[in-house]
Amino acid sequence: MLRRQKDVSFMSDEPWKMWLQRAKSNLTRAGFGRQTQDILYEDLCFDAQQSSEKALKGVMVLLGSDIPRTHFIGYL
């Protein structure tokens, strides 16, 4: 049986750090760009949007704000 190794970077008691780590991950993936024709521009844009959303939510958690259940960056 295969066991999934835990990513140590996500083992934090501070949720805002997890949000920012995930934002960085999405931004890194988007930054790789369209390396092959199999990668769609829409997917790169999605990762960039996710990065922005997660970074904003991380800052909101750090400041003690409630995070609304939305993906609308303008609202966040």
All heavy atoms as a GROMACS GRO file, in nm:
protein
  620
    1MET      N    1   0.084  -0.117   0.000
    1MET     CA    2   0.000   0.000   0.000
    1MET      C    3   0.089   0.124   0.000
    1MET      O    4   0.181   0.136   0.080
    1MET     CB    5  -0.089  -0.003   0.124
    1MET     CG    6  -0.182   0.116   0.132
    1MET     SD    7  -0.310   0.088   0.255
    1MET     CE    8  -0.260   0.204   0.378
    2LEU      N    9   0.060   0.218  -0.090
    2LEU     CA   10   0.135   0.342  -0.096
    2LEU      C   11   0.082   0.440   0.007
    2LEU      O   12  -0.038   0.455   0.025
    2LEU     CB   13   0.125   0.404  -0.235
    2LEU     CG   14   0.189   0.326  -0.348
    2LEU    CD1   15   0.158   0.394  -0.479
    2LEU    CD2   16   0.338   0.319  -0.328
    3ARG      N   17   0.173   0.507   0.073
    3ARG     CA   18   0.133   0.609   0.170
    3ARG      C   19   0.176   0.744   0.117
    3ARG      O   20   0.289   0.760   0.071
    3ARG     CB   21   0.199   0.582   0.305
    3ARG     CG   22   0.156   0.450   0.365
    3ARG     CD   23   0.222   0.428   0.494
    3ARG     NE   24   0.150   0.506   0.593
    3ARG     CZ   25   0.176   0.500   0.722
    3ARG    NH1   26   0.273   0.426   0.766
    3ARG    NH2   27   0.107   0.572   0.807
    4ARG      N   28   0.088   0.838   0.124
    4ARG     CA   29   0.117   0.972   0.076
    4ARG      C   30   0.197   1.046   0.183
    4ARG      O   31   0.157   1.055   0.298
    4ARG     CB   32  -0.012   1.046   0.048
    4ARG     CG   33   0.010   1.180  -0.013
    4ARG     CD   34  -0.121   1.242  -0.050
    4ARG     NE   35  -0.096   1.375  -0.098
    4ARG     CZ   36  -0.189   1.463  -0.124
    4ARG    NH1   37  -0.314   1.432  -0.108
    4ARG    NH2   38  -0.158   1.582  -0.168
    5GLN      N   39   0.310   1.099   0.142
    5GLN     CA   40   0.394   1.174   0.234
    5GLN      C   41   0.335   1.313   0.254
    5GLN      O   42   0.295   1.379   0.160
    5GLN     CB   43   0.536   1.186   0.178
    5GLN     CG   44   0.632   1.253   0.274
    5GLN     CD   45   0.773   1.254   0.216
    5GLN    OE1   46   0.795   1.213   0.104
    5GLN    NE2   47   0.866   1.299   0.296
    6LYS      N   48   0.329   1.358   0.378
    6LYS     CA   49   0.275   1.490   0.408
    6LYS      C   50   0.376   1.597   0.370
    6LYS      O   51   0.496   1.582   0.391
    6LYS     CB   52   0.241   1.502   0.556
    6LYS     CG   53   0.123   1.418   0.597
    6LYS     CD   54   0.087   1.444   0.740
    6LYS     CE   55  -0.034   1.360   0.780
    6LYS     NZ   56  -0.071   1.380   0.918
    7ASP      N   57   0.325   1.704   0.312
    7ASP     CA   58   0.408   1.819   0.277
    7ASP      C   59   0.429   1.901   0.403
    7ASP      O   60   0.337   1.957   0.459
    7ASP     CB   61   0.338   1.902   0.169
    7ASP     CG   62   0.423   2.016   0.119
    7ASP    OD1   63   0.527   2.046   0.181
    7ASP    OD2   64   0.386   2.077   0.018
    8VAL      N   65   0.552   1.908   0.448
    8VAL     CA   66   0.585   1.975   0.574
    8VAL      C   67   0.546   2.123   0.568
    8VAL      O   68   0.508   2.182   0.669
    8VAL     CB   69   0.735   1.960   0.607
    8VAL    CG1   70   0.771   2.034   0.733
    8VAL    CG2   71   0.771   1.813   0.620
    9SER      N   72   0.549   2.186   0.451
    9SER     CA   73   0.518   2.328   0.441
    9SER      C   74   0.373   2.358   0.479
    9SER      O   75   0.340   2.472   0.512
    9SER     CB   76   0.546   2.379   0.301
    9SER     OG   77   0.461   2.316   0.208
   10PHE      N   78   0.286   2.258   0.476
   10PHE     CA   79   0.147   2.280   0.512
   10PHE      C   80   0.118   2.244   0.657
   10PHE      O   81   0.007   2.257   0.702
   10PHE     CB   82   0.054   2.201   0.420
   10PHE     CG   83   0.045   2.258   0.283
   10PHE    CD1   84   0.109   2.197   0.177
   10PHE    CD2   85  -0.023   2.375   0.260
   10PHE    CE1   86   0.102   2.251   0.051
   10PHE    CE2   87  -0.031   2.430   0.134
   10PHE     CZ   88   0.033   2.368   0.029
   11MET      N   89   0.217   2.200   0.729
   11MET     CA   90   0.196   2.162   0.869
   11MET      C   91   0.221   2.284   0.957
   11MET      O   92   0.325   2.299   1.017
   11MET     CB   93   0.286   2.045   0.905
   11MET     CG   94   0.257   1.922   0.822
   11MET     SD   95   0.354   1.780   0.867
   11MET     CE   96   0.277   1.739   1.022
   12SER      N   97   0.123   2.372   0.962
   12SER     CA   98   0.135   2.496   1.037
   12SER      C   99   0.008   2.519   1.117
   12SER      O  100  -0.101   2.481   1.075
   12SER     CB  101   0.158   2.613   0.940
   12SER     OG  102   0.152   2.734   1.010
   13ASP      N  103   0.024   2.580   1.231
   13ASP     CA  104  -0.091   2.617   1.312
   13ASP      C  105  -0.149   2.750   1.267
   13ASP      O  106  -0.246   2.797   1.324
   13ASP     CB  107  -0.053   2.624   1.460
   13ASP     CG  108  -0.018   2.489   1.518
   13ASP    OD1  109  -0.069   2.388   1.465
   13ASP    OD2  110   0.058   2.484   1.615
   14GLU      N  111  -0.088   2.811   1.168
   14GLU     CA  112  -0.131   2.942   1.122
   14GLU      C  113  -0.195   2.929   0.984
   14GLU      O  114  -0.123   2.918   0.883
   14GLU     CB  115  -0.013   3.038   1.120
   14GLU     CG  116   0.048   3.054   1.260
   14GLU     CD  117   0.171   3.142   1.258
   14GLU    OE1  118   0.153   3.264   1.272
   14GLU    OE2  119   0.280   3.088   1.242
   15PRO      N  120  -0.328   2.930   0.978
   15PRO     CA  121  -0.397   2.910   0.850
   15PRO      C  122  -0.358   3.010   0.743
   15PRO      O  123  -0.355   2.976   0.625
   15PRO     CB  124  -0.545   2.925   0.887
   15PRO     CG  125  -0.552   2.896   1.032
   15PRO     CD  126  -0.420   2.943   1.089
   16TRP      N  127  -0.327   3.132   0.779
   16TRP     CA  128  -0.290   3.231   0.678
   16TRP      C  129  -0.166   3.189   0.602
   16TRP      O  130  -0.153   3.215   0.482
   16TRP     CB  131  -0.273   3.370   0.740
   16TRP     CG  132  -0.155   3.385   0.833
   16TRP    CD1  133  -0.153   3.361   0.967
   16TRP    CD2  134  -0.023   3.428   0.799
   16TRP    NE1  135  -0.029   3.385   1.018
   16TRP    CE2  136   0.054   3.428   0.918
   16TRP    CE3  137   0.038   3.466   0.680
   16TRP    CZ2  138   0.188   3.462   0.920
   16TRP    CZ3  139   0.172   3.502   0.683
   16TRP    CH2  140   0.244   3.500   0.802
   17LYS      N  141  -0.074   3.120   0.669
   17LYS     CA  142   0.046   3.071   0.601
   17LYS      C  143   0.011   2.964   0.498
   17LYS      O  144   0.072   2.958   0.391
   17LYS     CB  145   0.147   3.016   0.701
   17LYS     CG  146   0.217   3.123   0.782
   17LYS     CD  147   0.321   3.062   0.872
   17LYS     CE  148   0.393   3.169   0.952
   17LYS     NZ  149   0.495   3.111   1.041
   18MET      N  150  -0.087   2.880   0.530
   18MET     CA  151  -0.130   2.778   0.435
   18MET      C  152  -0.193   2.843   0.312
   18MET      O  153  -0.169   2.800   0.200
   18MET     CB  154  -0.225   2.680   0.502
   18MET     CG  155  -0.155   2.597   0.609
   18MET     SD  156  -0.247   2.460   0.684
   18MET     CE  157  -0.415   2.506   0.675
   19TRP      N  158  -0.276   2.946   0.334
   19TRP     CA  159  -0.336   3.018   0.221
   19TRP      C  160  -0.228   3.076   0.131
   19TRP      O  161  -0.234   3.065   0.008
   19TRP     CB  162  -0.427   3.131   0.270
   19TRP     CG  163  -0.564   3.087   0.313
   19TRP    CD1  164  -0.611   3.082   0.440
   19TRP    CD2  165  -0.672   3.047   0.230
   19TRP    NE1  166  -0.741   3.039   0.441
   19TRP    CE2  167  -0.781   3.017   0.312
   19TRP    CE3  168  -0.686   3.033   0.092
   19TRP    CZ2  169  -0.904   2.974   0.261
   19TRP    CZ3  170  -0.809   2.990   0.042
   19TRP    CH2  171  -0.915   2.961   0.127
   20LEU      N  172  -0.126   3.139   0.191
   20LEU     CA  173  -0.021   3.201   0.111
   20LEU      C  174   0.067   3.097   0.041
   20LEU      O  175   0.113   3.120  -0.071
   20LEU     CB  176   0.063   3.295   0.197
   20LEU     CG  177  -0.010   3.419   0.250
   20LEU    CD1  178   0.084   3.508   0.329
   20LEU    CD2  179  -0.074   3.498   0.137
   21GLN      N  180   0.089   2.983   0.104
   21GLN     CA  181   0.166   2.876   0.040
   21GLN      C  182   0.092   2.824  -0.083
   21GLN      O  183   0.151   2.801  -0.188
   21GLN     CB  184   0.194   2.762   0.138
   21GLN     CG  185   0.270   2.645   0.077
   21GLN     CD  186   0.410   2.682   0.032
   21GLN    OE1  187   0.476   2.763   0.096
   21GLN    NE2  188   0.455   2.625  -0.077
   22ARG      N  189  -0.039   2.808  -0.069
   22ARG     CA  190  -0.119   2.761  -0.182
   22ARG      C  191  -0.124   2.867  -0.293
   22ARG      O  192  -0.121   2.834  -0.412
   22ARG     CB  193  -0.259   2.723  -0.137
   22ARG     CG  194  -0.259   2.597  -0.052
   22ARG     CD  195  -0.399   2.544  -0.030
   22ARG     NE  196  -0.398   2.420   0.041
   22ARG     CZ  197  -0.385   2.301  -0.016
   22ARG    NH1  198  -0.372   2.291  -0.145
   22ARG    NH2  199  -0.386   2.192   0.057
   23ALA      N  200  -0.129   2.995  -0.254
   23ALA     CA  201  -0.127   3.103  -0.353
   23ALA      C  202   0.004   3.100  -0.430
   23ALA      O  203   0.007   3.114  -0.553
   23ALA     CB  204  -0.145   3.238  -0.284
   24LYS      N  205   0.113   3.079  -0.358
   24LYS     CA  206   0.244   3.073  -0.423
   24LYS      C  207   0.252   2.953  -0.518
   24LYS      O  208   0.309   2.964  -0.628
   24LYS     CB  209   0.353   3.063  -0.317
   24LYS     CG  210   0.493   3.064  -0.372
   24LYS     CD  211   0.596   3.058  -0.260
   24LYS     CE  212   0.736   3.054  -0.315
   24LYS     NZ  213   0.836   3.044  -0.207
   25SER      N  214   0.194   2.842  -0.479
   25SER     CA  215   0.193   2.724  -0.564
   25SER      C  216   0.119   2.750  -0.694
   25SER      O  217   0.168   2.718  -0.803
   25SER     CB  218   0.129   2.607  -0.489
   25SER     OG  219   0.116   2.494  -0.572
   26ASN      N  220  -0.001   2.811  -0.685
   26ASN     CA  221  -0.076   2.844  -0.806
   26ASN      C  222  -0.001   2.943  -0.895
   26ASN      O  223   0.000   2.929  -1.017
   26ASN     CB  224  -0.213   2.904  -0.771
   26ASN     CG  225  -0.312   2.799  -0.727
   26ASN    OD1  226  -0.358   2.803  -0.613
   26ASN    ND2  227  -0.346   2.706  -0.813
   27LEU      N  228   0.061   3.043  -0.834
   27LEU     CA  229   0.135   3.142  -0.911
   27LEU      C  230   0.255   3.079  -0.981
   27LEU      O  231   0.286   3.111  -1.096
   27LEU     CB  232   0.180   3.257  -0.821
   27LEU     CG  233   0.246   3.375  -0.891
   27LEU    CD1  234   0.152   3.436  -0.994
   27LEU    CD2  235   0.290   3.478  -0.789
   28THR      N  236   0.321   2.987  -0.913
   28THR     CA  237   0.435   2.917  -0.973
   28THR      C  238   0.390   2.836  -1.094
   28THR      O  239   0.454   2.840  -1.200
   28THR     CB  240   0.504   2.827  -0.870
   28THR    OG1  241   0.550   2.909  -0.762
   28THR    CG2  242   0.621   2.752  -0.931
   29ARG      N  243   0.278   2.765  -1.080
   29ARG     CA  244   0.227   2.687  -1.194
   29ARG      C  245   0.191   2.777  -1.310
   29ARG      O  246   0.221   2.747  -1.425
   29ARG     CB  247   0.105   2.604  -1.152
   29ARG     CG  248   0.143   2.486  -1.067
   29ARG     CD  249   0.035   2.388  -1.043
   29ARG     NE  250  -0.101   2.435  -1.063
   29ARG     CZ  251  -0.208   2.363  -1.036
   29ARG    NH1  252  -0.195   2.241  -0.988
   29ARG    NH2  253  -0.328   2.411  -1.056
   30ALA      N  254   0.126   2.889  -1.281
   30ALA     CA  255   0.090   2.983  -1.388
   30ALA      C  256   0.214   3.040  -1.453
   30ALA      O  257   0.217   3.063  -1.574
   30ALA     CB  258   0.003   3.096  -1.331
   31GLY      N  259   0.319   3.061  -1.374
   31GLY     CA  260   0.442   3.119  -1.425
   31GLY      C  261   0.519   3.028  -1.519
   31GLY      O  262   0.602   3.076  -1.597
   32PHE      N  263   0.492   2.899  -1.516
   32PHE     CA  264   0.559   2.808  -1.609
   32PHE      C  265   0.516   2.834  -1.752
   32PHE      O  266   0.587   2.802  -1.846
   32PHE     CB  267   0.534   2.661  -1.572
   32PHE     CG  268   0.612   2.614  -1.454
   32PHE    CD1  269   0.552   2.536  -1.357
   32PHE    CD2  270   0.746   2.646  -1.438
   32PHE    CE1  271   0.624   2.491  -1.248
   32PHE    CE2  272   0.818   2.602  -1.329
   32PHE     CZ  273   0.757   2.525  -1.233
   33GLY      N  274   0.399   2.891  -1.767
   33GLY     CA  275   0.352   2.927  -1.900
   33GLY      C  276   0.310   2.806  -1.982
   33GLY      O  277   0.300   2.694  -1.934
   34ARG      N  278   0.288   2.834  -2.106
   34ARG     CA  279   0.239   2.731  -2.198
   34ARG      C  280   0.358   2.659  -2.259
   34ARG      O  281   0.402   2.688  -2.370
   34ARG     CB  282   0.152   2.796  -2.306
   34ARG     CG  283   0.076   2.697  -2.385
   34ARG     CD  284  -0.031   2.763  -2.470
   34ARG     NE  285  -0.108   2.660  -2.536
   34ARG     CZ  286  -0.138   2.662  -2.663
   34ARG    NH1  287  -0.100   2.762  -2.740
   34ARG    NH2  288  -0.209   2.564  -2.715
   35GLN      N  289   0.408   2.561  -2.187
   35GLN     CA  290   0.527   2.487  -2.230
   35GLN      C  291   0.499   2.392  -2.345
   35GLN      O  292   0.589   2.358  -2.421
   35GLN     CB  293   0.587   2.412  -2.112
   35GLN     CG  294   0.636   2.505  -2.003
   35GLN     CD  295   0.689   2.429  -1.883
   35GLN    OE1  296   0.674   2.308  -1.872
   35GLN    NE2  297   0.751   2.501  -1.793
   36THR      N  298   0.375   2.347  -2.355
   36THR     CA  299   0.335   2.262  -2.467
   36THR      C  300   0.196   2.308  -2.513
   36THR      O  301   0.126   2.380  -2.440
   36THR     CB  302   0.326   2.112  -2.429
   36THR    OG1  303   0.211   2.091  -2.346
   36THR    CG2  304   0.451   2.065  -2.358
   37GLN      N  305   0.156   2.261  -2.630
   37GLN     CA  306   0.024   2.295  -2.680
   37GLN      C  307  -0.087   2.227  -2.600
   37GLN      O  308  -0.203   2.264  -2.612
   37GLN     CB  309   0.013   2.260  -2.828
   37GLN     CG  310   0.096   2.350  -2.915
   37GLN     CD  311   0.081   2.318  -3.063
   37GLN    OE1  312   0.027   2.214  -3.101
   37GLN    NE2  313   0.130   2.407  -3.147
   38ASP      N  314  -0.051   2.128  -2.519
   38ASP     CA  315  -0.150   2.060  -2.436
   38ASP      C  316  -0.194   2.144  -2.318
   38ASP      O  317  -0.296   2.115  -2.256
   38ASP     CB  318  -0.094   1.926  -2.385
   38ASP     CG  319  -0.075   1.825  -2.497
   38ASP    OD1  320  -0.150   1.832  -2.597
   38ASP    OD2  321   0.014   1.740  -2.486
   39ILE      N  322  -0.118   2.247  -2.284
   39ILE     CA  323  -0.153   2.336  -2.174
   39ILE      C  324  -0.237   2.450  -2.231
   39ILE      O  325  -0.194   2.521  -2.321
   39ILE     CB  326  -0.028   2.391  -2.104
   39ILE    CG1  327   0.052   2.276  -2.042
   39ILE    CG2  328  -0.066   2.494  -1.998
   39ILE    CD1  329   0.186   2.317  -1.984
   40LEU      N  330  -0.356   2.465  -2.179
   40LEU     CA  331  -0.447   2.567  -2.228
   40LEU      C  332  -0.423   2.700  -2.157
   40LEU      O  333  -0.395   2.704  -2.038
   40LEU     CB  334  -0.592   2.524  -2.206
   40LEU     CG  335  -0.633   2.391  -2.270
   40LEU    CD1  336  -0.774   2.354  -2.229
   40LEU    CD2  337  -0.620   2.398  -2.421
   41TYR      N  338  -0.436   2.809  -2.233
   41TYR     CA  339  -0.422   2.942  -2.173
   41TYR      C  340  -0.524   2.963  -2.061
   41TYR      O  341  -0.496   3.026  -1.961
   41TYR     CB  342  -0.440   3.052  -2.279
   41TYR     CG  343  -0.322   3.064  -2.372
   41TYR    CD1  344  -0.336   3.040  -2.508
   41TYR    CD2  345  -0.196   3.102  -2.324
   41TYR    CE1  346  -0.228   3.052  -2.594
   41TYR    CE2  347  -0.088   3.114  -2.410
   41TYR     CZ  348  -0.104   3.089  -2.544
   41TYR     OH  349   0.003   3.101  -2.629
   42GLU      N  350  -0.643   2.906  -2.080
   42GLU     CA  351  -0.747   2.918  -1.979
   42GLU      C  352  -0.703   2.859  -1.845
   42GLU      O  353  -0.736   2.912  -1.739
   42GLU     CB  354  -0.877   2.850  -2.025
   42GLU     CG  355  -0.944   2.921  -2.141
   42GLU     CD  356  -0.893   2.876  -2.278
   42GLU    OE1  357  -0.791   2.802  -2.286
   42GLU    OE2  358  -0.953   2.916  -2.377
   43ASP      N  359  -0.627   2.750  -1.850
   43ASP     CA  360  -0.579   2.687  -1.727
   43ASP      C  361  -0.473   2.774  -1.660
   43ASP      O  362  -0.468   2.782  -1.536
   43ASP     CB  363  -0.525   2.547  -1.755
   43ASP     CG  364  -0.636   2.451  -1.796
   43ASP    OD1  365  -0.754   2.476  -1.762
   43ASP    OD2  366  -0.605   2.351  -1.863
   44LEU      N  367  -0.390   2.838  -1.738
   44LEU     CA  368  -0.290   2.930  -1.681
   44LEU      C  369  -0.359   3.049  -1.615
   44LEU      O  370  -0.320   3.092  -1.505
   44LEU     CB  371  -0.193   2.978  -1.788
   44LEU     CG  372  -0.108   2.870  -1.857
   44LEU    CD1  373  -0.028   2.931  -1.970
   44LEU    CD2  374  -0.018   2.802  -1.756
   45CYS      N  375  -0.461   3.099  -1.680
   45CYS     CA  376  -0.538   3.211  -1.623
   45CYS      C  377  -0.609   3.169  -1.495
   45CYS      O  378  -0.616   3.245  -1.398
   45CYS     CB  379  -0.639   3.264  -1.724
   45CYS     SG  380  -0.564   3.345  -1.865
   46PHE      N  381  -0.661   3.046  -1.494
   46PHE     CA  382  -0.727   2.995  -1.375
   46PHE      C  383  -0.629   2.990  -1.257
   46PHE      O  384  -0.662   3.031  -1.146
   46PHE     CB  385  -0.785   2.855  -1.401
   46PHE     CG  386  -0.850   2.794  -1.280
   46PHE    CD1  387  -0.974   2.834  -1.239
   46PHE    CD2  388  -0.784   2.696  -1.207
   46PHE    CE1  389  -1.035   2.779  -1.126
   46PHE    CE2  390  -0.842   2.639  -1.095
   46PHE     CZ  391  -0.968   2.681  -1.054
   47ASP      N  392  -0.508   2.940  -1.281
   47ASP     CA  393  -0.408   2.936  -1.174
   47ASP      C  394  -0.372   3.076  -1.125
   47ASP      O  395  -0.354   3.098  -1.005
   47ASP     CB  396  -0.282   2.862  -1.219
   47ASP     CG  397  -0.293   2.712  -1.200
   47ASP    OD1  398  -0.351   2.668  -1.098
   47ASP    OD2  399  -0.242   2.637  -1.285
   48ALA      N  400  -0.362   3.172  -1.215
   48ALA     CA  401  -0.332   3.310  -1.175
   48ALA      C  402  -0.445   3.367  -1.091
   48ALA      O  403  -0.422   3.433  -0.988
   48ALA     CB  404  -0.308   3.397  -1.298
   49GLN      N  405  -0.569   3.340  -1.131
   49GLN     CA  406  -0.684   3.387  -1.054
   49GLN      C  407  -0.688   3.321  -0.916
   49GLN      O  408  -0.712   3.387  -0.815
   49GLN     CB  409  -0.814   3.358  -1.131
   49GLN     CG  410  -0.940   3.410  -1.065
   49GLN     CD  411  -0.998   3.318  -0.958
   49GLN    OE1  412  -0.972   3.198  -0.955
   49GLN    NE2  413  -1.076   3.374  -0.869
   50GLN      N  414  -0.662   3.192  -0.912
   50GLN     CA  415  -0.660   3.121  -0.785
   50GLN      C  416  -0.553   3.176  -0.692
   50GLN      O  417  -0.573   3.188  -0.572
   50GLN     CB  418  -0.638   2.971  -0.808
   50GLN     CG  419  -0.758   2.900  -0.864
   50GLN     CD  420  -0.868   2.887  -0.761
   50GLN    OE1  421  -0.855   2.816  -0.663
   50GLN    NE2  422  -0.976   2.958  -0.783
   51SER      N  423  -0.438   3.209  -0.747
   51SER     CA  424  -0.330   3.265  -0.668
   51SER      C  425  -0.373   3.396  -0.602
   51SER      O  426  -0.352   3.417  -0.483
   51SER     CB  427  -0.207   3.288  -0.756
   51SER     OG  428  -0.105   3.351  -0.682
   52SER      N  429  -0.435   3.482  -0.681
   52SER     CA  430  -0.483   3.611  -0.627
   52SER      C  431  -0.586   3.589  -0.518
   52SER      O  432  -0.580   3.651  -0.411
   52SER     CB  433  -0.544   3.695  -0.739
   52SER     OG  434  -0.451   3.722  -0.838
   53GLU      N  435  -0.681   3.502  -0.545
   53GLU     CA  436  -0.788   3.475  -0.449
   53GLU      C  437  -0.732   3.420  -0.317
   53GLU      O  438  -0.768   3.466  -0.209
   53GLU     CB  439  -0.886   3.376  -0.509
   53GLU     CG  440  -1.001   3.339  -0.420
   53GLU     CD  441  -1.094   3.237  -0.482
   53GLU    OE1  442  -1.102   3.228  -0.606
   53GLU    OE2  443  -1.157   3.164  -0.404
   54LYS      N  444  -0.643   3.324  -0.326
   54LYS     CA  445  -0.589   3.262  -0.205
   54LYS      C  446  -0.500   3.358  -0.127
   54LYS      O  447  -0.501   3.358  -0.004
   54LYS     CB  448  -0.514   3.134  -0.241
   54LYS     CG  449  -0.609   3.025  -0.289
   54LYS     CD  450  -0.536   2.905  -0.345
   54LYS     CE  451  -0.635   2.804  -0.402
   54LYS     NZ  452  -0.567   2.691  -0.465
   55ALA      N  453  -0.426   3.443  -0.197
   55ALA     CA  454  -0.343   3.541  -0.129
   55ALA      C  455  -0.431   3.641  -0.053
   55ALA      O  456  -0.403   3.674   0.063
   55ALA     CB  457  -0.253   3.614  -0.229
   56LEU      N  458  -0.537   3.688  -0.116
   56LEU     CA  459  -0.629   3.780  -0.049
   56LEU      C  460  -0.693   3.715   0.073
   56LEU      O  461  -0.704   3.777   0.179
   56LEU     CB  462  -0.737   3.827  -0.147
   56LEU     CG  463  -0.692   3.927  -0.251
   56LEU    CD1  464  -0.801   3.946  -0.357
   56LEU    CD2  465  -0.656   4.060  -0.187
   57LYS      N  466  -0.733   3.591   0.060
   57LYS     CA  467  -0.795   3.521   0.172
   57LYS      C  468  -0.694   3.499   0.285
   57LYS      O  469  -0.729   3.507   0.403
   57LYS     CB  470  -0.858   3.390   0.126
   57LYS     CG  471  -0.983   3.414   0.042
   57LYS     CD  472  -1.048   3.285  -0.005
   57LYS     CE  473  -1.175   3.315  -0.083
   57LYS     NZ  474  -1.245   3.192  -0.125
   58GLY      N  475  -0.568   3.475   0.250
   58GLY     CA  476  -0.465   3.461   0.353
   58GLY      C  477  -0.446   3.589   0.431
   58GLY      O  478  -0.433   3.587   0.554
   59VAL      N  479  -0.446   3.701   0.362
   59VAL     CA  480  -0.434   3.831   0.430
   59VAL      C  481  -0.556   3.857   0.518
   59VAL      O  482  -0.544   3.907   0.630
   59VAL     CB  483  -0.413   3.945   0.328
   59VAL    CG1  484  -0.424   4.081   0.394
   59VAL    CG2  485  -0.279   3.929   0.258
   60MET      N  486  -0.674   3.820   0.468
   60MET     CA  487  -0.795   3.839   0.547
   60MET      C  488  -0.790   3.758   0.676
   60MET      O  489  -0.828   3.806   0.783
   60MET     CB  490  -0.919   3.801   0.464
   60MET     CG  491  -0.945   3.897   0.350
   60MET     SD  492  -1.081   3.844   0.244
   60MET     CE  493  -1.219   3.886   0.352
   61VAL      N  494  -0.742   3.634   0.668
   61VAL     CA  495  -0.728   3.550   0.787
   61VAL      C  496  -0.629   3.614   0.884
   61VAL      O  497  -0.653   3.621   1.005
   61VAL     CB  498  -0.685   3.407   0.750
   61VAL    CG1  499  -0.645   3.328   0.873
   61VAL    CG2  500  -0.796   3.336   0.675
   62LEU      N  501  -0.517   3.660   0.831
   62LEU     CA  502  -0.414   3.724   0.915
   62LEU      C  503  -0.470   3.845   0.988
   62LEU      O  504  -0.439   3.868   1.105
   62LEU     CB  505  -0.294   3.764   0.829
   62LEU     CG  506  -0.179   3.833   0.901
   62LEU    CD1  507  -0.116   3.739   1.004
   62LEU    CD2  508  -0.074   3.877   0.801
   63LEU      N  509  -0.557   3.922   0.922
   63LEU     CA  510  -0.615   4.041   0.983
   63LEU      C  511  -0.737   4.012   1.069
   63LEU      O  512  -0.795   4.102   1.128
   63LEU     CB  513  -0.653   4.142   0.873
   63LEU     CG  514  -0.536   4.196   0.791
   63LEU    CD1  515  -0.588   4.284   0.678
   63LEU    CD2  516  -0.439   4.272   0.880
   64GLY      N  517  -0.777   3.885   1.074
   64GLY     CA  518  -0.889   3.845   1.159
   64GLY      C  519  -1.026   3.866   1.096
   64GLY      O  520  -1.126   3.864   1.165
   65SER      N  521  -1.030   3.885   0.965
   65SER     CA  522  -1.157   3.904   0.896
   65SER      C  523  -1.219   3.770   0.860
   65SER      O  524  -1.150   3.671   0.841
   65SER     CB  525  -1.135   3.982   0.766
   65SER     OG  526  -1.081   4.108   0.792
   66ASP      N  527  -1.350   3.769   0.851
   66ASP     CA  528  -1.420   3.651   0.801
   66ASP      C  529  -1.397   3.642   0.651
   66ASP      O  530  -1.395   3.744   0.581
   66ASP     CB  531  -1.569   3.660   0.830
   66ASP     CG  532  -1.600   3.646   0.978
   66ASP    OD1  533  -1.523   3.577   1.049
   66ASP    OD2  534  -1.701   3.703   1.023
   67ILE      N  535  -1.384   3.520   0.602
   67ILE     CA  536  -1.365   3.500   0.459
   67ILE      C  537  -1.500   3.468   0.396
   67ILE      O  538  -1.561   3.367   0.428
   67ILE     CB  539  -1.268   3.384   0.432
   67ILE    CG1  540  -1.131   3.413   0.493
   67ILE    CG2  541  -1.254   3.360   0.282
   67ILE    CD1  542  -1.034   3.298   0.480
   68PRO      N  543  -1.546   3.556   0.307
   68PRO     CA  544  -1.673   3.525   0.240
   68PRO      C  545  -1.657   3.409   0.143
   68PRO      O  546  -1.549   3.387   0.087
   68PRO     CB  547  -1.706   3.655   0.164
   68PRO     CG  548  -1.576   3.727   0.151
   68PRO     CD  549  -1.489   3.681   0.264
   69ARG      N  550  -1.763   3.335   0.124
   69ARG     CA  551  -1.761   3.221   0.032
   69ARG      C  552  -1.785   3.273  -0.110
   69ARG      O  553  -1.898   3.268  -0.159
   69ARG     CB  554  -1.865   3.118   0.073
   69ARG     CG  555  -1.835   3.058   0.210
   69ARG     CD  556  -1.933   2.949   0.242
   69ARG     NE  557  -1.902   2.827   0.169
   69ARG     CZ  558  -1.834   2.725   0.216
   69ARG    NH1  559  -1.789   2.730   0.338
   69ARG    NH2  560  -1.812   2.618   0.142
   70THR      N  561  -1.680   3.325  -0.169
   70THR     CA  562  -1.689   3.379  -0.304
   70THR      C  563  -1.556   3.361  -0.375
   70THR      O  564  -1.453   3.344  -0.309
   70THR     CB  565  -1.728   3.528  -0.302
   70THR    OG1  566  -1.745   3.573  -0.436
   70THR    CG2  567  -1.624   3.613  -0.233
   71HIS      N  568  -1.561   3.363  -0.507
   71HIS     CA  569  -1.441   3.359  -0.587
   71HIS      C  570  -1.421   3.492  -0.659
   71HIS      O  571  -1.332   3.505  -0.742
   71HIS     CB  572  -1.448   3.246  -0.690
   71HIS     CG  573  -1.464   3.110  -0.627
   71HIS    ND1  574  -1.361   3.047  -0.561
   71HIS    CD2  575  -1.571   3.028  -0.618
   71HIS    CE1  576  -1.404   2.932  -0.516
   71HIS    NE2  577  -1.530   2.917  -0.548
   72PHE      N  578  -1.504   3.590  -0.628
   72PHE     CA  579  -1.501   3.720  -0.693
   72PHE      C  580  -1.392   3.807  -0.629
   72PHE      O  581  -1.408   3.858  -0.518
   72PHE     CB  582  -1.639   3.786  -0.684
   72PHE     CG  583  -1.649   3.916  -0.759
   72PHE    CD1  584  -1.606   3.928  -0.890
   72PHE    CD2  585  -1.702   4.027  -0.696
   72PHE    CE1  586  -1.618   4.048  -0.957
   72PHE    CE2  587  -1.712   4.147  -0.762
   72PHE     CZ  588  -1.669   4.157  -0.894
   73ILE      N  589  -1.282   3.823  -0.699
   73ILE     CA  590  -1.166   3.895  -0.645
   73ILE      C  591  -1.202   4.040  -0.613
   73ILE      O  592  -1.156   4.095  -0.512
   73ILE     CB  593  -1.046   3.884  -0.741
   73ILE    CG1  594  -0.997   3.741  -0.746
   73ILE    CG2  595  -0.933   3.978  -0.697
   73ILE    CD1  596  -0.890   3.715  -0.848
   74GLY      N  597  -1.283   4.102  -0.696
   74GLY     CA  598  -1.323   4.241  -0.672
   74GLY      C  599  -1.396   4.258  -0.539
   74GLY      O  600  -1.382   4.359  -0.472
   75TYR      N  601  -1.471   4.158  -0.500
   75TYR     CA  602  -1.542   4.162  -0.372
   75TYR      C  603  -1.447   4.139  -0.256
   75TYR      O  604  -1.459   4.203  -0.152
   75TYR     CB  605  -1.655   4.058  -0.371
   75TYR     CG  606  -1.735   4.058  -0.244
   75TYR    CD1  607  -1.829   4.156  -0.219
   75TYR    CD2  608  -1.716   3.959  -0.147
   75TYR    CE1  609  -1.903   4.157  -0.102
   75TYR    CE2  610  -1.788   3.959  -0.030
   75TYR     CZ  611  -1.882   4.058  -0.007
   75TYR     OH  612  -1.954   4.059   0.110
   76LEU      N  613  -1.355   4.048  -0.273
   76LEU     CA  614  -1.260   4.018  -0.166
   76LEU      C  615  -1.176   4.140  -0.136
   76LEU      O  616  -1.143   4.169  -0.024
   76LEU     CB  617  -1.170   3.899  -0.204
   76LEU     CG  618  -1.242   3.765  -0.216
   76LEU    CD1  619  -1.146   3.660  -0.273
   76LEU    CD2  620  -1.294   3.720  -0.081
   0.00000   0.00000   0.00000
